[in-house]
Amino acid sequence: MTSATAIPGVVVDHDDSDLAQTTIRRVSLHLLPFLFLLFVCNYVDRTNVAMAALQMNRDLRFSASAYGFGTGIFFLGYALFEVPSNLILARVGARGWIARIMISWGIIASAMMFVRTPAQFYLVRILLGIAEAGFFPGIVYYLSEWFPSVQRGRALARFMIAVPLAGAIGNPISAWLLGLDGWYGLAGWQWVFLLEGLPSVLIGFSVLAILTDRPADARWLSETQRTWLTARLRRDGDESPAPHGVPPLRALVHPIVLISSLLYFLAMTSHYGYLFWAPTIVRDELHASSTAVGLITGGIACCAAGVMLVVGSSSDRTGERFFHPAVCLAVAAIGYVGAALLADPTARVASLALVPAGVYGFLAPFWCLPSAILRGSAAAAGIAFVNSFGNLGGLVGPYALGALKDATGSTTGALLGLATMALAAGVLCLVLRRQAAIALTPVSPT
């Protein structure tokens, strides 16, 4: 049965055979925990600067604007190299390319400990973005090669809970590492970058042993399971209303890709404004220690992870990919408004906690769309373009919040601006539904 609000032309066809269940369970157990670990490392290394800033900005005398620009410029390098990186992955396979990405980003993330000036901060952050480019869209594309469309939302949610749980795991660890301030002559923030970057290098080498490029090569599946999964994924492709033979470059100007890119830009501007400033806001509102800030933001992230799993499961069960993310983004907007306007500091922090719950809930159903609309290398290019353009919001959000804080001494105006962007992204989810109905409705012969 197809939901009235599902992707047009895509039937929610749940295969309940024993072979289907055991195969998908085996694939999930082999791939998802490991990919989850990789994404935790990715997000910790990308965002641990938010916790390190509790000491680093003081030690290096960085202004709020300098810090905001430095955190955001990461996304410039990231966006420029995202599409080429994902096209290389689609050509050479995920196994070797993901290993390369992890090892290079781990080395650069550790090198953040040597930063002393704003210019050095900007340089290392942009290099980190270049090194990481292609990781997230590469995994989204990779999962589309392993999971039938009706299981993809849950698979993506189980992978992407690494985003909030990276905060739940990483923030308390970073807070503890800040306590090593002065140990062996290094500042606490230097220990944060060193000890959280090295695991990515080591785990990167294990990618070569654990990941398999395609189901047909998976020796950890039985021959029967390999045959079923290959045939099931082929059937998915044959029955999909997505157009065949779309060149990768043409995919970049597909109307749905363009709308999705703008939508994702607005959502990520909202998201990264929270991500890079939440520890500072929580500290200033509650006058909390670094340890308390780590525990509070970690607890918020755990709650957001639960929301992500529930929304991903609900979206798969109904086949609905548009209203789910729209409602989630509206929740994020409400959270920002409360954080800006409520009088009580505790209430402001509680309201701020709605932001990651809403944004993370949005992610899983949203990322089911590109692989339903495009195929093959066109899907790889489209996914990468949406992610790269959208993540430019990571440059805008943190910098705008820092600049407005420097100019006004308050975060109120910036938080209301981020609320507006989250709400606009939610509205675009509904526009995207209409565009998908037009693009994917089969044309009757005349």
C-alpha positions as CSV (number, residue, x, y, z in Angstrom):
1,M,0.0,0.0,0.0
2,T,1.4,3.4,-0.9
3,S,0.9,6.4,1.5
4,A,-0.8,9.3,0.0
5,T,2.2,11.4,1.0
6,A,4.9,8.9,-0.1
7,I,7.2,9.4,-3.0
8,P,5.0,9.2,-6.0
9,G,5.3,5.9,-7.9
10,V,7.2,4.2,-5.1
11,V,5.2,1.3,-3.6
12,V,5.8,0.4,0.1
13,D,6.4,-3.3,-0.5
14,H,7.7,-5.0,2.7
15,D,9.2,-8.4,2.0
16,D,8.5,-10.5,5.1
17,S,10.1,-13.8,3.8
18,D,12.6,-15.5,6.1
19,L,15.4,-15.1,3.5
20,A,14.7,-11.4,3.2
21,Q,14.7,-10.8,6.9
22,T,17.8,-12.9,7.6
23,T,19.7,-11.2,4.8
24,I,18.8,-7.6,5.8
25,R,19.6,-8.5,9.4
26,R,23.0,-9.8,8.4
27,V,23.8,-6.8,6.3
28,S,22.6,-4.5,9.1
29,L,24.8,-6.2,11.7
30,H,27.8,-6.3,9.5
31,L,27.7,-2.7,8.1
32,L,25.7,-0.4,10.3
33,P,27.6,-0.6,13.6
34,F,30.9,-0.1,11.8
35,L,29.6,2.8,9.7
36,F,28.1,4.3,12.9
37,L,31.6,4.2,14.4
38,L,33.2,5.9,11.4
39,F,30.5,8.6,11.5
40,V,31.1,9.2,15.3
41,C,34.8,9.7,14.6
42,N,33.9,12.0,11.7
43,Y,31.5,14.2,13.7
44,V,33.7,14.3,16.7
45,D,36.7,15.5,14.7
46,R,34.6,18.0,12.8
47,T,32.8,19.5,15.9
48,N,35.1,19.0,18.9
49,V,36.3,22.6,18.2
50,A,33.1,23.7,20.0
51,M,34.2,22.2,23.3
52,A,37.9,23.1,22.7
53,A,36.8,26.7,22.3
54,L,35.9,26.9,26.0
55,Q,39.7,27.1,26.5
56,M,41.2,27.8,23.1
57,N,39.4,31.1,22.4
58,R,40.7,32.4,25.8
59,D,44.2,31.1,25.3
60,L,44.6,32.3,21.7
61,R,42.5,35.5,22.2
62,F,40.1,34.6,19.4
63,S,37.0,36.9,19.0
64,A,33.6,35.5,18.6
65,S,33.7,36.5,14.9
66,A,37.1,34.8,14.3
67,Y,36.0,31.6,16.0
68,G,32.7,31.6,14.1
69,F,34.5,32.1,10.8
70,G,37.1,29.5,11.5
71,T,34.5,26.8,12.4
72,G,32.5,27.7,9.3
73,I,35.3,27.9,6.7
74,F,35.6,24.1,7.1
75,F,32.6,23.9,4.8
76,L,34.1,25.9,2.0
77,G,36.8,23.2,1.4
78,Y,34.2,20.5,2.1
79,A,31.7,21.9,-0.5
80,L,34.3,22.4,-3.3
81,F,35.5,18.8,-3.2
82,E,32.3,17.0,-2.3
83,V,31.0,16.2,-5.8
84,P,34.4,15.1,-7.3
85,S,35.1,12.9,-4.2
86,N,31.7,11.1,-4.5
87,L,32.2,10.5,-8.2
88,I,35.6,9.0,-7.5
89,L,33.9,6.8,-4.8
90,A,31.3,5.6,-7.3
91,R,34.0,4.7,-9.8
92,V,36.7,3.1,-7.6
93,G,34.5,1.7,-4.8
94,A,33.7,2.8,-1.2
95,R,36.3,0.5,0.5
96,G,39.5,2.2,-0.6
97,W,38.1,5.7,-0.9
98,I,36.5,5.8,2.5
99,A,39.8,4.6,4.1
100,R,41.7,7.4,2.3
101,I,39.2,10.0,3.6
102,M,39.4,8.8,7.2
103,I,43.2,8.6,7.4
104,S,43.7,12.0,5.9
105,W,41.1,13.8,8.0
106,G,42.4,12.1,11.2
107,I,45.9,13.5,10.6
108,I,44.7,17.0,9.9
109,A,42.3,16.9,12.9
110,S,45.2,16.1,15.2
111,A,47.2,18.9,13.6
112,M,44.7,21.4,15.0
113,M,46.7,21.3,18.2
114,F,49.5,23.4,16.5
115,V,47.2,26.3,15.7
116,R,48.3,29.6,17.2
117,T,46.8,32.4,15.1
118,P,43.4,33.0,13.4
119,A,45.0,32.5,9.9
120,Q,46.4,29.1,11.0
121,F,43.0,28.2,12.4
122,Y,41.3,29.1,9.1
123,L,43.9,27.1,7.1
124,V,43.7,23.9,9.1
125,R,39.9,24.0,9.2
126,I,39.6,24.4,5.4
127,L,42.1,21.5,4.9
128,L,40.0,19.4,7.3
129,G,37.0,20.1,5.1
130,I,38.8,19.1,1.9
131,A,40.0,15.9,3.6
132,E,36.5,15.0,4.8
133,A,34.7,15.8,1.5
134,G,32.7,12.9,0.2
135,F,32.5,10.9,3.4
136,F,28.8,11.4,4.3
137,P,27.3,11.5,0.8
138,G,29.6,8.5,0.0
139,I,28.1,6.5,2.8
140,V,24.5,7.6,1.9
141,Y,25.2,6.4,-1.7
142,Y,26.9,3.2,-0.4
143,L,23.9,2.3,1.8
144,S,21.6,2.7,-1.3
145,E,23.7,-0.1,-2.9
146,W,23.0,-2.4,0.0
147,F,19.5,-1.7,1.3
148,P,16.2,-1.9,-0.6
149,S,14.3,1.3,-0.6
150,V,11.7,0.2,2.0
151,Q,14.4,-0.5,4.5
152,R,16.5,2.5,3.7
153,G,15.0,5.1,6.1
154,R,15.7,2.9,9.2
155,A,19.2,2.0,7.9
156,L,20.0,5.7,7.4
157,A,18.6,6.6,10.8
158,R,20.7,3.9,12.5
159,F,23.8,5.2,10.7
160,M,23.0,8.9,11.3
161,I,22.3,8.6,15.0
162,A,26.1,8.9,15.1
163,V,25.5,12.7,14.6
164,P,23.7,13.3,17.9
165,L,25.6,10.5,19.7
166,A,28.9,12.0,18.6
167,G,27.9,14.9,20.9
168,A,26.7,12.6,23.6
169,I,30.0,10.7,23.5
170,G,32.4,13.4,22.4
171,N,31.4,16.3,24.5
172,P,31.9,14.6,27.9
173,I,35.2,13.1,26.7
174,S,36.3,16.5,25.4
175,A,35.4,18.1,28.7
176,W,37.5,15.5,30.5
177,L,40.4,16.1,28.1
178,L,40.2,19.9,28.8
179,G,41.0,18.9,32.4
180,L,44.5,17.7,31.2
181,D,45.4,21.4,30.8
182,G,49.1,21.8,31.4
183,W,49.9,18.0,31.3
184,Y,53.2,17.4,29.5
185,G,53.2,21.1,28.6
186,L,50.1,21.0,26.4
187,A,46.9,22.9,26.9
188,G,43.7,21.0,27.5
189,W,42.3,22.0,24.1
190,Q,45.5,20.6,22.4
191,W,44.9,17.2,24.1
192,V,41.3,17.3,22.7
193,F,42.5,17.6,19.1
194,L,45.4,15.2,19.5
195,L,43.6,12.3,21.2
196,E,40.4,12.6,19.3
197,G,42.0,12.8,15.9
198,L,44.3,9.8,16.1
199,P,41.6,7.1,16.4
200,S,40.3,8.1,12.9
201,V,43.7,7.3,11.4
202,L,43.8,3.9,13.1
203,I,40.2,3.0,12.3
204,G,40.7,4.2,8.7
205,F,43.0,1.2,8.0
206,S,40.4,-1.2,9.3
207,V,38.0,0.0,6.6
208,L,40.0,-2.0,4.1
209,A,39.4,-5.2,5.9
210,I,35.7,-4.7,6.9
211,L,33.9,-2.9,4.0
212,T,32.8,-4.7,0.8
213,D,32.1,-2.7,-2.3
214,R,29.0,-4.5,-3.5
215,P,26.7,-7.3,-2.4
216,A,27.9,-9.7,-5.1
217,D,31.4,-9.7,-3.5
218,A,30.2,-10.1,0.1
219,R,31.7,-13.4,1.3
220,W,30.2,-12.8,4.7
221,L,26.7,-13.5,3.1
222,S,25.7,-16.9,1.9
223,E,25.4,-17.5,-1.8
224,T,21.6,-17.6,-1.5
225,Q,21.6,-14.3,0.4
226,R,23.9,-12.6,-2.1
227,T,21.7,-13.8,-5.0
228,W,18.5,-12.6,-3.2
229,L,19.9,-9.2,-2.3
230,T,21.4,-8.6,-5.7
231,A,18.1,-9.5,-7.4
232,R,16.0,-7.4,-4.9
233,L,18.1,-4.3,-5.5
234,R,17.9,-4.8,-9.2
235,R,14.1,-5.1,-8.9
236,D,14.1,-1.9,-6.9
237,G,15.9,-0.2,-9.8
238,D,13.7,-1.7,-12.5
239,E,10.5,-0.6,-10.6
240,S,11.7,2.8,-9.7
241,P,10.2,5.8,-11.5
242,A,13.6,7.5,-11.4
243,P,14.8,8.2,-14.9
244,H,17.5,6.0,-16.5
245,G,20.7,7.2,-18.0
246,V,20.9,10.7,-16.5
247,P,24.4,12.0,-16.8
248,P,26.0,13.0,-13.5
249,L,26.4,16.7,-14.5
250,R,22.8,16.9,-15.6
251,A,21.7,15.5,-12.2
252,L,23.2,18.7,-10.7
253,V,20.5,20.9,-12.3
254,H,17.6,18.5,-11.8
255,P,14.8,20.6,-10.2
256,I,14.5,18.3,-7.2
257,V,18.2,18.4,-6.6
258,L,18.2,22.2,-6.7
259,I,15.2,22.5,-4.4
260,S,16.7,19.9,-2.1
261,S,20.0,21.8,-2.0
262,L,18.4,25.1,-1.0
263,L,16.3,23.2,1.6
264,Y,19.3,21.5,3.0
265,F,21.3,24.7,3.1
266,L,18.6,26.4,5.3
267,A,18.4,23.3,7.5
268,M,22.2,23.0,8.0
269,T,22.6,26.8,8.6
270,S,20.2,26.2,11.5
271,H,21.9,23.0,12.6
272,Y,25.5,24.3,12.7
273,G,24.5,27.5,14.4
274,Y,23.4,25.2,17.3
275,L,26.2,22.7,17.0
276,F,29.2,25.1,17.3
277,W,27.6,27.5,19.8
278,A,25.5,25.3,22.0
279,P,28.3,24.6,24.5
280,T,29.1,28.4,24.9
281,I,25.4,29.3,25.2
282,V,24.8,26.6,27.8
283,R,27.8,27.7,29.8
284,D,26.9,31.4,29.7
285,E,23.2,30.8,30.5
286,L,23.7,28.4,33.4
287,H,27.2,29.5,34.5
288,A,28.2,25.8,34.2
289,S,31.6,24.2,34.3
290,S,33.1,22.5,31.2
291,T,32.2,19.1,32.6
292,A,28.6,20.2,33.3
293,V,28.4,21.6,29.8
294,G,29.6,18.4,28.3
295,L,27.1,16.3,30.2
296,I,24.2,18.7,29.4
297,T,24.9,18.8,25.7
298,G,25.6,15.1,25.7
299,G,22.2,14.4,27.3
300,I,20.4,16.6,24.8
301,A,22.2,14.7,22.0
302,C,21.0,11.3,23.4
303,C,17.4,12.5,23.4
304,A,17.8,13.7,19.8
305,A,19.1,10.3,18.8
306,G,15.9,8.7,20.0
307,V,13.8,11.1,18.0
308,M,15.9,10.3,14.9
309,L,15.2,6.6,15.3
310,V,11.5,7.0,15.8
311,V,11.1,9.4,12.8
312,G,13.1,7.1,10.5
313,S,11.1,4.1,11.5
314,S,7.8,6.0,11.1
315,S,8.8,7.3,7.7
316,D,9.7,3.8,6.4
317,R,6.5,2.3,7.8
318,T,4.3,4.8,6.0
319,G,6.5,5.5,3.0
320,E,6.1,9.2,3.8
321,R,9.2,11.4,3.1
322,F,8.0,15.0,3.2
323,F,5.7,15.8,6.1
324,H,8.0,14.0,8.5
325,P,10.9,16.3,7.9
326,A,8.7,19.4,7.6
327,V,7.2,18.8,11.1
328,C,10.7,18.1,12.5
329,L,12.1,21.4,11.1
330,A,9.1,23.3,12.6
331,V,10.0,21.8,16.0
332,A,13.6,23.1,15.5
333,A,12.2,26.6,14.7
334,I,10.1,26.6,17.9
335,G,13.2,25.7,19.9
336,Y,15.2,28.6,18.5
337,V,12.3,31.0,19.2
338,G,12.1,29.9,22.8
339,A,15.9,30.1,23.3
340,A,15.8,33.7,22.1
341,L,12.7,35.0,23.9
342,L,12.1,33.1,27.1
343,A,13.1,34.9,30.3
344,D,14.4,32.1,32.4
345,P,17.9,30.7,31.6
346,T,16.9,27.1,32.3
347,A,13.8,27.4,30.1
348,R,16.0,28.9,27.3
349,V,18.4,25.9,27.5
350,A,15.4,23.5,27.5
351,S,13.9,25.2,24.5
352,L,17.3,25.1,22.7
353,A,17.3,21.3,23.2
354,L,14.4,21.1,20.7
355,V,16.7,22.3,17.9
356,P,18.8,19.1,17.6
357,A,15.7,16.9,18.1
358,G,14.0,18.6,15.2
359,V,17.0,18.7,12.9
360,Y,18.2,15.2,13.5
361,G,14.6,13.9,13.0
362,F,14.6,15.6,9.7
363,L,17.7,13.9,8.3
364,A,16.7,10.2,7.8
365,P,13.5,10.7,5.7
366,F,15.2,13.6,3.8
367,W,18.2,11.5,2.7
368,C,15.9,8.7,1.4
369,L,14.9,11.1,-1.5
370,P,18.0,11.5,-3.7
371,S,18.4,7.7,-4.3
372,A,14.7,7.4,-5.1
373,I,14.9,10.2,-7.7
374,L,18.2,9.4,-9.3
375,R,20.3,6.3,-10.1
376,G,23.9,5.2,-10.4
377,S,26.6,7.9,-10.9
378,A,23.8,10.5,-11.2
379,A,22.6,9.6,-7.7
380,A,26.2,9.9,-6.4
381,A,26.6,13.3,-8.0
382,G,23.2,14.5,-6.8
383,I,23.7,13.4,-3.3
384,A,27.1,15.0,-3.1
385,F,25.8,18.3,-4.6
386,V,22.9,18.5,-2.1
387,N,25.2,17.8,0.8
388,S,28.0,20.2,-0.4
389,F,25.7,23.1,-1.1
390,G,23.7,22.5,2.0
391,N,26.7,22.3,4.2
392,L,27.7,25.8,3.2
393,G,25.2,26.6,5.9
394,G,27.9,25.5,8.2
395,L,29.9,28.5,7.1
396,V,26.9,30.9,7.4
397,G,25.4,29.8,10.7
398,P,28.3,29.9,13.1
399,Y,29.8,33.0,11.6
400,A,26.5,34.9,11.5
401,L,25.9,34.0,15.1
402,G,29.4,35.1,16.2
403,A,29.3,38.3,14.2
404,L,25.9,39.3,15.7
405,K,27.0,38.4,19.1
406,D,30.1,40.7,18.7
407,A,28.0,43.5,17.3
408,T,25.1,43.4,19.8
409,G,26.4,41.5,22.8
410,S,23.5,39.1,22.5
411,T,22.5,36.0,20.6
412,T,18.8,36.9,20.4
413,G,18.7,38.2,16.9
414,A,20.8,35.4,15.5
415,L,18.7,32.7,17.2
416,L,15.5,34.3,15.7
417,G,17.2,34.3,12.3
418,L,18.1,30.6,12.6
419,A,14.4,29.9,13.5
420,T,13.3,31.6,10.3
421,M,15.7,29.5,8.3
422,A,14.5,26.2,9.9
423,L,10.8,27.2,9.2
424,A,11.6,28.1,5.6
425,A,13.3,24.7,5.1
426,G,10.2,23.0,6.5
427,V,8.0,24.9,3.9
428,L,10.3,23.8,1.1
429,C,9.8,20.1,2.1
430,L,6.2,20.6,1.0
431,V,7.3,22.3,-2.2
432,L,9.6,19.4,-2.8
433,R,6.7,17.0,-2.4
434,R,4.8,18.7,-5.2
435,Q,7.9,18.8,-7.5
436,A,8.5,15.1,-6.8
437,A,4.9,14.3,-7.8
438,I,5.5,16.1,-11.1
439,A,8.9,14.6,-11.8
440,L,8.1,11.0,-11.0
441,T,4.6,10.6,-12.4
442,P,4.8,8.4,-15.5
443,V,3.8,10.1,-18.7
444,S,1.0,8.3,-20.5
445,P,1.6,7.7,-24.2
446,T,-0.5,9.8,-26.4
